[in-house]
Amino acid sequence: MSKKNNLRSQLGRVNEVNKEGRFKSNWESLQQYNIPQWYEDAKFGIFIHWGVYSVPAFGSEWYARHMYVEGTPDYMHHVQTYGPQSEFGYKDFIPMFKAEKFNADEWMNIFKKSGAKFIVPVAEHHDGFAMYDSDLTEWKASTMGPKRDIIGELAESARKHHLVFGLSSHRAENWWFFNGGMKFDSDVQDPRYAGLYGPAQPNDVQNGWKPEQQPNEPFLDDWLGRTTELIEKYEPQIVWFDWWIEQPAFKSYLQRMAAYYYNKADEWNRGVAINYKEKAFEKGTAVFDVERGQLDDIRDEFWQTDTSVSENSWSHITNHKYKTAESIIGDLVDIVSKNGALLLNIGPRADGTIPEEEQQMLLDIGQWLDVNGQAIFSTRPWKVYGEGPTEVVSGSFSDTKRAAFTSADIRFTTQAGKLYALILAIPEDGKVKITSLASSLRLYNKAVESVKLLGYTRELTWSHEADGLHVTLPEAHQVSNTFVLEIS
């Protein structure tokens, strides 16, 4: 069957499912959606940016675009290293993307040790290369490059290792992603490669997309077909989208896709979630996601941060500016205290191995969670998220703007009648004062019965006073930089 007929069949199945299911293609019907408990309990997942862009390993995962933008470092690097874009284009990296050392089970073992509860690999990035076995494109990993159904292997292995499986689609941005190659002699202009490079339409990033720059019906039909094909074939419990789906042209297509997904989830009897940014979805119809940023207070509805272990790239590159495991743990604690989850990205090499620095970071996070996970997993926010002087900048792309947390920065979570106070740095004098628990404030309106340090078996010295809860840390116990007090 041709791709055109395959698409027609796929869209027909979408219509049939939505005709029969309880969710319909409008916001009012989609308000029936409920965020699944497993997601609110999970708190921590792994994002995976891995694809053809991992081969050049230069700049970022946007190399595919920037190599066609004259004057950029990526453009100059490409010409110097591989030759002109008319002779060596992005498509020519595909045979070099062999994934010869990729082993899904090895990845899952690392993710399990990190403490993560779910994974979200990129199924298709802006570059138009499907990391799965699609019936709607010939530009796919199952027949080119690795010649393997990467998403299928990851889905199978994740479930085998009792991790919730999700995936991401960045297909929307393919509408314009390669448009730099239309401005000079490049292979983007060759119709033979249109299936990869897409429409390569003009855009105006600074001033917003004009109405005539909006995606057309054939592109939107293809987007819906590919997205629902991923849902149908791999039954993900999370579908993550990048920001460009908020364009007006996508609105009715988002509603159709969401209704289809939620109706399929009813068939599977599994809780699912769509991640969206900005205002792409109506509140209450999906899960809000903040890219490389956090919120400055508790959000009533569960939400998520997606960020990377690297400050300067989501995919593998040769000159990462890595964050520290300590700073990531601090962000995780802050996010969870405000009713959120952290989706932390790693970027494997083109051969399928996870860089050693990233493995160690994940293991360090896992070791901390082994001791303190009961203050993270399955918890809910307290009356206030916390206290302390360090300002957390609210909104996207603010993940490197905060100063280091201090010992006066404290976050709270609750579970099973326990209150957890997560102190984000070790005090020099070994003494902790939690002013939010001042008996005069009545936030904690019951008498404190016990205070324990997670990972420490002996009794602590503490007192509950009018100005706060005072705790003296044990001198002989080497606590981690972020430590947790369990308060009954």
Secondary structure, DSSP 8 states (H G I E B T S, - for coil): --HHHHHHHHHHHHHHHHHHSS--SSHHHHTT----HHHHHH-EEEEE--SGGGTT--S-TTHHHHTTSTTSHHHHHHHHHH--TTTS-GGGGGGG---TT--HHHHHHHHHHHT--EEEEEEE-TT--BSS--SS-S-BTTTSTT-S-HHHHHHHHHHHTT-EE-EEE-GGGGGTTTGGGGSSS-GGG-GGGHHHHTT-----TTT---GGGS--HHHHHHHHHHHHHHHHHH--SEEEE-GGGGSGGGHHHHHHHHHHHHHHHHHHT---EEEE-TTSS-TTSSEEEEET-B-SS--SS-EEEEEESBSS-SS--SS--B--HHHHHHHHHHHHHTTEEEEEEE---TTS---HHHHHHHHHHHHHHHHHGGGTTT-B--SS-EE-S----BBTT-TTTS----TT-EEEEEETTEEEEEESS--TTSEEEEGGG-TTT-SS-S----EEETT--S--EEEEETTEEEEE--TT----SSEEEEE-
